[in-house]
Structures are given as C-alpha cells and as structure tokens.
C-alpha cells in the first residue's frame, strides 16, 4: 500500500488550526491553549534541529510530568524523530542500557534528573540537551518541520517495565496511537466539557496515551507533576475534571483522603487499570457512585485494549470487559482455544498492537502467532465474552500441581480491613514444588497478626492458595505506575526463612 494513503496532518498542527483558543493544558500555575502550545513546540523543534536532531533520530527523553515534557514529545513529531521516553525512577545503569539499546544519539533531560543524565552521557556517549536551555534558545530562521505523519512510521519506543529479565523496547507507530485514541473514544464518548486529569507518568504508556488523546480529541488535560491524592481530590471536587486514569493503589489513597466528601457527578470516568482490582475497592466505588471503568492494557497495545462498557459496571463487577471496537481477544490453553471460564493465555489482535520489539527479532517472532499477540497474561472469558484477568503467566505459582494466581490471594488479603497493600510470591518447597508467601502493609501495625490473617485466608481460599507465611513490611516495592514489583519481594524474605 502506498504510504501516502496512510498519512494525515501532524496532530498538534491540525489541532491548533481547528481549535486554537481552546485550553490544551493546565497545571497548578500555568494554562496553555493549543495555539500557545503549538508556538512553543515549534520553537523547541527549531532548537533541536540546530543541535542536530533530524528525521529518523532516536531521542531519549528523561523528564517528569511537565509542559516541557509534552512539548518535547510534540517537537520530535514535528521533526520526524522517534521519542524514547525513559522512566525517571530507573538507576543510571538501567537508563544507560536503554539509551544504548535504542541507539539514542540525544537525551533531553530536565533539572530534576540532571545528575542521572550526566552519568548516562558518560556511559552511553549520547549528547545531553537540557530542556530549559533549549526552550530559552532564540529561534533563528524557520525550522524544516513536517506537515504530515504516516501511520506506519514509528512514533515512540517505550521500554517494558522489565518485571523479569531485560526490558524490551516496544516500537509503537503513529497508527497504534491513533487507533488507541479512537478505540477509547468509541467506548467512552466525548463531551465538549470533558477534561482529563493526568497524574500517571507521561513516560508510561498510560500517560502517553492521554497526551495523544489531548491533541486528537482537542480535550483539555490537567497535568500533575506527581500523583498527590489530596490534590487530585481537590481538583475533582471543583467539578471540572471528567476523566482520570488510576491504578488500584492510587484510587485507594484518594478514597482515604476524601475526608467525608463525595465525588461530584461531573466525574464520569475513572479508568482503573494496572492489574486485577480488589473486590472491596470495587464495592466501595459502587457505594460512592464512582463511575469506575475497569480496563486492561499493555505497553504493546498502546494502553487499554479491553474496557468494561458502562452498562455492565454492576452486573460484571470484577471483569476488565470486552475488547475495544477495532480489537479482538481470545484465550488459549496449551494448543487449543479455552472453553468458557477456562483459564489460559490472553491473546490480542488489532491495529493498536505494537509493530515490533526493537533489536529483538526472535522475541518479536515468539510474541506473535498468525497476527495474534501473546500477552503473557492469564485470564478467562465467561459465557458472555467478558474478560477476567487473573495474573501474569510468569507470576503463576504451581503448588502441588495446582495453579495459584498471586493476584487472587492478594485480593483476599486486601479485603481484610487492616491490610492496605499485599504482594504474593512463590517460594520453593520440597513437598509441594512451590508455596505462596505473602507480604502486607497495614494501617495499624499493632493490630497485625500473622496467625489471624492466615485464618482469614483459610476461610476464603482453597488450602493450597493460603500463604504459608505472611510478613509485615513498611512499603511495597512498586514501579512508577504503582504496580507491585513482586520480584523485589524475594529480597525481603528473612535470611532464616524456610518453607
């Protein structure tokens, strides 16, 4: 197919033409229209060109949630360069590995991460460009900016969180982002007064998808530099925020900080992802009439690919829903399609599914079968075709021949009134192969009783799913998206522990 048939105007350029005076972004102290954002981005693109960034360049971006981070992404699109957003919580060694693997010649950083950027420069040999200095440079001449983007071209390279092994660079095309935004739009609809509160990282696919929706929809975004439950509540209670993207731990903290207030009816969508959701949290959302839409997605699907339609919020509680309009999902158990309610691996097919893993031809081949992407996640479809996500395949615990899904055990633990966070791992056992072991964070440590909590689990779980031990810890290891990093729990096992 002729690539020009898959072209369209640069998204920010088109949005600034269509609705120039509409607010694009708002922060605690700034407000920017699409016209103003476009002007800022063009100046930044000119500065980047002067430093040698050109079409096809891979450019790493190490920045927190700021308007400058937004400008950097759009400036690279204007140039035709590929953005490689980096997780600011990674170590310098991890960042160096990703900059090297992505063959990024440039790294755009902000003052908050200048120290790490300097270390990366020394190790990876890339050119570091400070965003504040770039923004202050005078514009000399008209930059050679792109008028069009091509849907098959790479737009971003996002590294997977690396729960096991070395993180892989997921190459997402403009088409992946375009279809993701439109798939969400078909499911959720759009109103003239919609505003999305973004407190998830822009370097994560969830935050990046909001950035894309912003220009495609022309929808204002209220941007938080860091997630703060009190400030998030304050903004929602003002009545202007209609959408928010959260994971379970974020929403739990927001409820805890409400102090008797009730979310207004103006909040019409709380997209809740990041893994299986505790039943108690869903019941709390129902009781307080919070319009929570459970969702399931991956970096490889450019964010959400399955979302619960609003009319099934109550009748299918606990489900991630059905595939968004342009996508298909299926479950396979071994070599055969799984029956209804039979657990198996979740496969996804459709235009939001990523292009390939960067520099990983074998991993890319292994990830696909006849165009179906193997997610590595375990779930099942009920008789009505609704997806229920159980766990990551690599986190599955096989105990005495029985499958134990850590997320299921964690959900039961979190239903205890004193448990705030829970993480479950499999530990080698001479009799059963592996047994589940749990770690919990609690609201009142003086009330913690391992014996009582194990008894709580025994009342609610099959015996082989009950944790052999439950340890109290102060903080649960998590990534920047507030997902539990179960692999780091192994380091918290007592040296004298024996199953």
Buried (B, 14 or more C-beta within 10 A) or exposed (E): EEEEEBBEBBBBBBBBEEBBEBBBBBBEEEEBBBBBBBBBBBBBBBBBBBEEBEEEBBBBBBBBBBBBBBBBBBBBBBBBBBBBBBBBEBEBEBBBBBBBBBBBBBBBBBEBBEEBBBBBBEBBEBBBBBBEEBBEBEBEEEBEBBEEBBBBBBBBBBBBBBBEEEBBBBBBBBBBBBBBBBBBBEBBEBEEEBBBBBBBBBBBBBBBBBBBBBBBBBBBBBBBBEBBBEBBBEBBBEEBBBBBBBBBBBBBBBBEBBEEEEBBEBBBBBBBBBBBBBBBBBEBBEEEEBBBBBBBBBBBBBBBBBBBBBEBBEEBBBBBBBBBEBBEBBBBBEEEEBEEEEBBBBBBBBBBBBBBBBEBEEEBEEBBEEEBBBBBBBBBBEEEEBBBBBBBBEBBBEBEEEBBBBBBBBBBBBBBEBBBBBBBBBBEBEEBBBBBBBBBBBEEEEEBEBEEBBEBBEEBBEEBBBBBBBBEBEEBBBBBBBBBBBBBBEEBBEEEEEB
